[in-house]
Amino acid sequence: MQDVRKWADGLRRLLRRHRDPVVVQTLRSATAATIAYVVALHLSPEPAPLTAPLTALLVVQVTLYATLTNGFRRVNSVVAGVLVAIAFSQLVGLTWWSLALLIVASLAVGHLVRVDEYIPEVAISAMLVLGVTTISSTAWARIVETLIGAVVGMGCNLLLPPPVWVDEAGESIEGLARRLRQLMLRMGEEAAGLTPWQQAAERLHEARRLDHAIVEVDAALRQAEDSLRLNPRVREGLLHRVVLRTGLDTLEICTVVLRVLARTFTDLAKAREPEPLFASDAGAAVERLLSQIADAVVSFAVLVTTSISESAESAEARLTAELHSAAGTRDKLAELLRDDVRRDDRNWQLLGAVLTEVNRLLDELDTEHRTRRLLEELDRVSAEQRAKRPPWLTWLRERVGVPERLRRNRGGGPGRSL
């Protein structure tokens, strides 16, 4: 029975790996490179046309948007390098000083043709072509092989659309929310007891380390945003991108506020040592309040990452209930802290800072605040897209008119059209 369970767990892990970025990238790159080599064997005069699979290997990316943009830049860089090599072969040939001039000229041309990260490829292509004797045939063969590799690389994503990495980005956002929850729970437990300031300072260091987690989540979200662009599988790419991005922005603000709260707890522990951070009743209220906010953070992450309307409604209802309970606990804590300040006002600034930071957390997680921010971001992104739209397309839309279906969907809701 135990062997069967282990086999089932291994099978589940294998099935989960089929969408892993490393696995997908490896299989797609190997397939594109092999196809490009087979095609180049029939079309290129070279006996071993390795430029084609090399180009396909460099062009193919996980997302369709990255494949298209990288493909055009790569073709431009190689063609520019070949043209520079042809010019140098006709004028000076290959010497040590002409090689230096060739590299300088190739890098300068790379900046002029705007190939971005493929600027070194201009110089590499020029050196490879200049280093052979039959310059004309080699130049033509290299251009043909480059075009073959680029076309095959882009064709793989056009015929077999790449996966959409929204789920992976959502898992990263939920993982960040759970880390925030664990830290809030620990801070709440320590606030209810006798906490040395060194222990409170350790929670401050943990809050600072969450910055690295935000960077990782941002990278996953950028990959998801790229996978939504120009992807035929996606109908509401703009809405997905904005919902996830605004969700991460909110969690990032919550992380910063939690770091400030940890700083306040540390200062309060130093000021009140050897006494507890809070009186017994206030400490219990702080623990209960941070526990409720921690649950609300996870519910917020689930809300912004779910794509099913029924699940989203359930998550929003749960978040609203948790925020309502937290607001009631916050009001009770405010009364307890006010009574403590009346008895001893030595640390009233720090106690007031605790309430201020808790209020900021509740405000950031509020559903109305989220809706308002989401609509503002949708309007901003839509305005940027309209500004980048070619003038002839704007003129055509004004003359022809916008279909009624698109006019109905301009509100930015789930039915929004791209």
C-alpha positions as CSV (number, residue, x, y, z in Angstrom):
1,M,0.0,0.0,0.0
2,Q,2.9,2.3,0.8
3,D,4.5,1.6,-2.5
4,V,1.3,2.4,-4.4
5,R,1.1,5.7,-2.5
6,K,4.7,6.6,-3.4
7,W,4.0,5.8,-7.0
8,A,0.9,7.9,-7.0
9,D,2.8,10.8,-5.4
10,G,5.5,10.5,-8.1
11,L,3.0,10.5,-10.9
12,R,1.4,13.6,-9.5
13,R,4.7,15.4,-9.3
14,L,5.5,14.3,-12.9
15,L,2.1,15.7,-14.1
16,R,2.8,19.0,-12.4
17,R,6.2,19.2,-14.1
18,H,4.7,19.2,-17.6
19,R,4.0,23.0,-17.2
20,D,7.3,23.8,-15.5
21,P,9.0,26.7,-17.3
22,V,12.3,24.8,-17.5
23,V,10.8,21.6,-18.9
24,V,8.6,23.5,-21.4
25,Q,11.5,25.7,-22.5
26,T,13.8,22.7,-23.0
27,L,11.4,20.7,-25.1
28,R,10.3,23.6,-27.2
29,S,13.9,24.7,-27.9
30,A,15.0,21.2,-28.8
31,T,12.1,20.7,-31.1
32,A,12.6,24.1,-32.9
33,A,16.3,23.6,-33.3
34,T,15.9,20.1,-34.7
35,I,13.3,21.2,-37.2
36,A,15.4,24.2,-38.3
37,Y,18.4,22.0,-38.9
38,V,16.4,19.5,-41.0
39,V,15.0,22.4,-43.1
40,A,18.4,24.0,-43.5
41,L,19.9,20.8,-44.8
42,H,17.6,21.0,-47.8
43,L,17.9,24.8,-48.4
44,S,21.4,25.9,-47.4
45,P,24.5,25.2,-49.5
46,E,26.5,24.5,-46.4
47,P,27.1,20.8,-45.5
48,A,26.5,21.5,-41.8
49,P,24.1,24.5,-41.4
50,L,24.4,24.9,-37.7
51,T,23.4,28.6,-37.8
52,A,19.8,27.6,-38.3
53,P,19.4,25.5,-35.2
54,L,21.5,28.1,-33.3
55,T,19.1,30.9,-34.3
56,A,16.0,28.8,-33.5
57,L,17.5,28.0,-30.1
58,L,18.1,31.6,-29.3
59,V,14.8,32.8,-30.8
60,V,12.4,30.4,-29.1
61,Q,11.3,31.7,-25.7
62,V,8.6,30.5,-23.3
63,T,6.1,33.2,-24.4
64,L,4.8,34.1,-27.9
65,Y,5.4,37.8,-27.3
66,A,9.1,37.2,-26.4
67,T,9.6,34.9,-29.4
68,L,8.3,37.4,-31.9
69,T,10.3,40.3,-30.5
70,N,13.5,38.3,-30.1
71,G,13.1,36.8,-33.6
72,F,13.0,40.1,-35.4
73,R,15.9,41.5,-33.4
74,R,18.0,38.4,-33.9
75,V,17.4,38.5,-37.7
76,N,18.3,42.2,-37.8
77,S,21.5,41.6,-35.8
78,V,22.7,38.7,-38.1
79,V,21.9,40.5,-41.3
80,A,23.6,43.6,-40.1
81,G,26.7,41.7,-39.1
82,V,26.8,39.9,-42.5
83,L,26.5,43.2,-44.4
84,V,29.3,44.8,-42.3
85,A,31.5,41.7,-43.0
86,I,30.8,41.9,-46.8
87,A,31.8,45.6,-46.8
88,F,35.1,44.9,-44.9
89,S,36.0,42.0,-47.1
90,Q,35.7,44.1,-50.2
91,L,37.8,46.9,-48.7
92,V,40.5,45.6,-46.4
93,G,40.3,41.8,-45.8
94,L,41.2,40.2,-42.6
95,T,44.1,41.6,-40.5
96,W,44.5,42.3,-36.8
97,W,43.7,46.0,-37.2
98,S,40.8,45.3,-39.6
99,L,39.4,42.9,-37.1
100,A,39.4,45.6,-34.4
101,L,37.7,48.1,-36.8
102,L,35.2,45.4,-37.7
103,I,34.2,44.9,-34.0
104,V,33.9,48.6,-33.4
105,A,31.8,49.1,-36.6
106,S,29.6,46.1,-35.8
107,L,28.8,47.2,-32.3
108,A,28.1,50.7,-33.5
109,V,25.7,49.3,-36.2
110,G,24.1,47.2,-33.6
111,H,23.2,50.3,-31.6
112,L,21.9,52.0,-34.7
113,V,19.6,49.2,-35.8
114,R,18.3,48.8,-32.2
115,V,18.7,45.1,-31.6
116,D,19.1,45.6,-27.8
117,E,20.6,42.5,-26.2
118,Y,21.7,41.1,-29.6
119,I,24.2,43.8,-30.2
120,P,27.2,41.4,-29.6
121,E,25.6,39.1,-32.2
122,V,26.2,41.7,-34.9
123,A,30.0,41.5,-34.2
124,I,29.9,37.7,-33.9
125,S,28.2,37.3,-37.2
126,A,30.6,39.7,-38.9
127,M,33.7,37.9,-37.5
128,L,32.4,34.5,-38.5
129,V,31.7,35.6,-42.1
130,L,34.9,37.6,-42.5
131,G,37.0,34.6,-41.3
132,V,36.1,32.4,-44.3
133,T,37.5,32.6,-47.8
134,T,34.4,32.3,-50.0
135,I,32.8,35.3,-48.6
136,S,29.8,35.7,-51.0
137,S,28.5,32.2,-50.7
138,T,29.1,32.0,-46.9
139,A,27.3,35.3,-46.4
140,W,24.3,34.2,-48.4
141,A,24.2,30.8,-46.6
142,R,24.4,32.5,-43.2
143,I,21.5,34.8,-44.0
144,V,19.4,31.9,-45.3
145,E,20.1,29.8,-42.2
146,T,19.3,32.7,-39.9
147,L,16.0,33.2,-41.6
148,I,15.2,29.5,-41.4
149,G,16.0,29.4,-37.7
150,A,14.0,32.5,-36.9
151,V,10.9,31.4,-39.0
152,V,11.0,27.9,-37.4
153,G,11.3,29.4,-33.9
154,M,8.4,31.8,-34.4
155,G,6.4,29.2,-36.2
156,C,6.6,26.8,-33.2
157,N,4.8,29.3,-31.0
158,L,2.3,30.3,-33.7
159,L,1.3,26.7,-34.5
160,L,1.6,25.5,-30.9
161,P,0.7,28.4,-28.6
162,P,2.8,28.5,-25.5
163,P,1.2,28.0,-22.1
164,V,-0.1,30.9,-20.1
165,W,1.8,31.4,-16.9
166,V,-1.0,33.1,-15.0
167,D,-1.4,30.1,-12.7
168,E,2.3,30.1,-11.8
169,A,2.1,33.8,-11.1
170,G,-1.0,33.3,-9.0
171,E,0.8,30.6,-6.9
172,S,3.7,33.0,-6.3
173,I,1.3,35.7,-5.1
174,E,-0.5,33.3,-2.8
175,G,2.9,32.1,-1.5
176,L,3.9,35.7,-0.6
177,A,0.5,36.2,1.1
178,R,1.1,33.0,3.2
179,R,4.5,34.2,4.2
180,L,3.0,37.5,5.3
181,R,0.4,35.6,7.3
182,Q,2.9,33.5,9.1
183,L,4.9,36.6,10.1
184,M,1.8,38.3,11.4
185,L,0.8,35.3,13.4
186,R,4.2,35.2,15.1
187,M,4.2,38.9,15.8
188,G,0.7,38.6,17.3
189,E,1.7,35.7,19.6
190,E,4.8,37.6,20.8
191,A,2.8,40.8,21.4
192,A,0.5,38.9,23.8
193,G,3.5,37.8,26.0
194,L,6.8,39.0,27.4
195,T,8.9,39.6,24.4
196,P,12.6,40.6,24.6
197,W,13.5,43.4,22.2
198,Q,16.0,41.0,20.4
199,Q,13.2,38.7,19.5
200,A,11.1,41.6,18.2
201,A,14.1,42.7,16.2
202,E,14.3,39.3,14.6
203,R,10.8,39.7,13.3
204,L,11.9,43.0,11.8
205,H,14.7,41.2,9.9
206,E,12.1,38.7,8.7
207,A,9.9,41.5,7.4
208,R,12.9,43.0,5.6
209,R,13.7,39.7,3.9
210,L,10.3,39.6,2.4
211,D,11.6,42.2,-0.1
212,H,13.5,39.3,-1.9
213,A,10.2,37.4,-2.1
214,I,8.5,40.4,-3.8
215,V,11.3,40.5,-6.4
216,E,10.7,36.8,-7.2
217,V,7.0,37.2,-7.4
218,D,7.5,40.3,-9.7
219,A,9.6,38.1,-12.0
220,A,6.9,35.4,-12.2
221,L,4.3,38.1,-12.8
222,R,6.3,39.6,-15.7
223,Q,6.5,36.2,-17.3
224,A,2.8,35.8,-17.0
225,E,2.2,39.3,-18.5
226,D,4.4,38.4,-21.5
227,S,2.5,35.1,-21.9
228,L,-0.8,37.0,-22.2
229,R,0.4,39.3,-25.0
230,L,-0.3,38.2,-28.5
231,N,-1.5,34.8,-27.2
232,P,-4.5,33.3,-29.2
233,R,-5.6,31.4,-26.1
234,V,-6.3,34.6,-24.1
235,R,-9.3,36.8,-24.7
236,E,-9.0,39.1,-21.6
237,G,-5.3,39.5,-21.4
238,L,-5.4,43.2,-20.3
239,L,-7.8,42.5,-17.5
240,H,-5.7,39.5,-16.2
241,R,-2.5,41.6,-16.3
242,V,-4.0,44.5,-14.4
243,V,-5.7,42.4,-11.8
244,L,-2.5,40.5,-11.0
245,R,-0.3,43.6,-11.1
246,T,-2.6,45.6,-8.8
247,G,-2.9,42.6,-6.4
248,L,0.9,42.4,-6.2
249,D,1.1,46.2,-5.6
250,T,-1.3,45.9,-2.7
251,L,0.7,43.0,-1.1
252,E,3.9,45.0,-1.6
253,I,2.4,47.9,0.3
254,C,1.2,45.5,3.0
255,T,4.7,44.2,3.3
256,V,6.1,47.7,3.8
257,V,3.5,48.5,6.4
258,L,4.2,45.2,8.2
259,R,7.9,46.1,8.3
260,V,7.1,49.4,9.8
261,L,4.8,47.7,12.4
262,A,7.7,45.3,13.2
263,R,9.9,48.4,13.7
264,T,7.3,49.9,16.1
265,F,7.1,46.6,18.1
266,T,10.9,46.6,18.4
267,D,11.0,50.1,19.6
268,L,8.2,49.5,22.0
269,A,9.9,46.3,23.4
270,K,13.1,48.4,24.0
271,A,11.1,51.2,25.7
272,R,9.0,48.9,28.0
273,E,11.7,46.3,28.8
274,P,11.5,44.3,31.1
275,E,7.7,44.7,30.9
276,P,5.5,43.2,28.2
277,L,4.8,45.1,25.0
278,F,1.1,45.5,25.9
279,A,-1.1,45.0,28.9
280,S,-2.8,41.6,29.0
281,D,-6.1,42.7,27.5
282,A,-4.5,44.8,24.8
283,G,-1.9,42.1,24.0
284,A,-4.7,39.6,23.5
285,A,-6.5,42.1,21.2
286,V,-3.4,42.7,19.2
287,E,-2.9,38.9,18.7
288,R,-6.5,38.5,17.6
289,L,-6.3,41.5,15.3
290,L,-3.1,40.4,13.5
291,S,-4.6,36.9,13.1
292,Q,-7.7,38.3,11.5
293,I,-5.6,40.6,9.2
294,A,-3.4,37.6,8.3
295,D,-6.4,35.6,7.2
296,A,-7.6,38.6,5.2
297,V,-4.3,38.8,3.4
298,V,-4.6,35.2,2.2
299,S,-8.2,35.8,1.2
300,F,-7.2,38.9,-0.8
301,A,-4.5,36.9,-2.6
302,V,-7.1,34.2,-3.5
303,L,-9.5,36.8,-4.7
304,V,-7.0,38.4,-7.2
305,T,-5.7,35.1,-8.5
306,T,-8.9,33.2,-9.1
307,S,-10.4,33.3,-12.6
308,I,-13.7,31.6,-11.9
309,S,-16.5,34.1,-11.1
310,E,-18.1,31.9,-8.4
311,S,-14.8,31.4,-6.6
312,A,-14.1,35.1,-6.8
313,E,-17.5,35.9,-5.3
314,S,-16.9,33.5,-2.5
315,A,-13.4,34.9,-1.8
316,E,-14.7,38.4,-1.8
317,A,-17.4,37.6,0.6
318,R,-14.9,35.9,2.9
319,L,-12.5,38.8,2.7
320,T,-15.3,41.3,3.5
321,A,-16.4,39.3,6.5
322,E,-12.8,39.0,7.8
323,L,-12.2,42.7,7.3
324,H,-15.4,43.5,9.2
325,S,-14.3,41.3,12.1
326,A,-10.8,42.9,12.1
327,A,-12.4,46.4,12.1
328,G,-14.4,45.5,15.2
329,T,-11.2,44.2,16.9
330,R,-9.4,47.3,15.9
331,D,-12.0,49.5,17.6
332,K,-11.8,47.5,20.8
333,L,-8.0,47.7,20.7
334,A,-8.1,51.4,20.3
335,E,-10.2,51.7,23.5
336,L,-7.8,49.5,25.4
337,L,-4.8,51.4,24.3
338,R,-6.5,54.7,25.1
339,D,-7.1,53.5,28.7
340,D,-3.4,52.4,28.9
341,V,-2.2,55.8,27.8
342,R,-4.4,57.5,30.4
343,R,-2.7,55.4,33.1
344,D,0.8,55.7,31.6
345,D,1.5,58.1,28.7
346,R,5.2,57.4,28.3
347,N,4.9,55.4,25.0
348,W,1.8,57.0,23.6
349,Q,3.5,57.8,20.2
350,L,4.4,54.1,19.7
351,L,1.0,52.9,20.7
352,G,-0.6,55.4,18.3
353,A,1.7,54.2,15.6
354,V,0.5,50.7,16.1
355,L,-3.1,51.8,15.4
356,T,-2.0,53.9,12.4
357,E,-0.2,51.0,10.7
358,V,-3.1,48.6,11.4
359,N,-5.5,51.0,9.8
360,R,-3.3,51.2,6.8
361,L,-3.3,47.5,6.4
362,L,-7.1,47.3,6.6
363,D,-7.5,50.2,4.1
364,E,-5.2,48.5,1.6
365,L,-7.1,45.3,1.8
366,D,-10.6,46.9,1.6
367,T,-12.6,45.7,-1.4
368,E,-13.8,49.1,-2.4
369,H,-10.3,50.4,-2.4
370,R,-9.2,47.5,-4.5
371,T,-12.0,48.1,-7.0
372,R,-11.2,51.8,-7.3
373,R,-7.5,51.1,-7.8
374,L,-8.3,48.4,-10.4
375,L,-10.5,50.7,-12.5
376,E,-7.9,53.5,-12.3
377,E,-5.2,51.2,-13.5
378,L,-7.4,49.9,-16.3
379,D,-8.1,53.4,-17.5
380,R,-4.4,54.3,-17.3
381,V,-3.2,51.3,-19.3
382,S,-6.0,51.8,-21.9
383,A,-4.9,55.4,-22.3
384,E,-1.3,54.3,-22.8
385,Q,-2.4,51.8,-25.5
386,R,-4.5,54.5,-27.3
387,A,-1.5,56.8,-27.2
388,K,0.7,54.2,-28.8
389,R,-1.9,53.3,-31.5
390,P,-0.9,54.4,-35.0
391,P,-2.7,57.5,-36.3
392,W,-4.1,55.7,-39.3
393,L,-5.8,53.2,-37.0
394,T,-7.3,56.0,-34.9
395,W,-8.5,57.7,-38.0
396,L,-10.0,54.4,-39.3
397,R,-11.8,53.7,-36.0
398,E,-13.3,57.2,-36.0
399,R,-14.5,56.9,-39.6
400,V,-15.8,53.3,-39.4
401,G,-17.0,53.4,-35.8
402,V,-16.7,51.0,-32.9
403,P,-18.9,47.9,-33.0
404,E,-21.6,47.9,-30.4
405,R,-20.2,44.8,-28.7
406,L,-16.9,46.7,-28.0
407,R,-18.7,49.7,-26.7
408,R,-20.6,47.6,-24.2
409,N,-17.4,46.0,-23.0
410,R,-15.5,49.3,-22.4
411,G,-16.3,49.2,-18.7
412,G,-13.3,47.0,-17.8
413,G,-15.3,44.1,-16.4
414,P,-14.9,40.4,-17.1
415,G,-16.3,40.8,-20.6
416,R,-13.7,43.3,-21.6
417,S,-12.3,42.8,-25.2
418,L,-8.8,43.5,-26.3
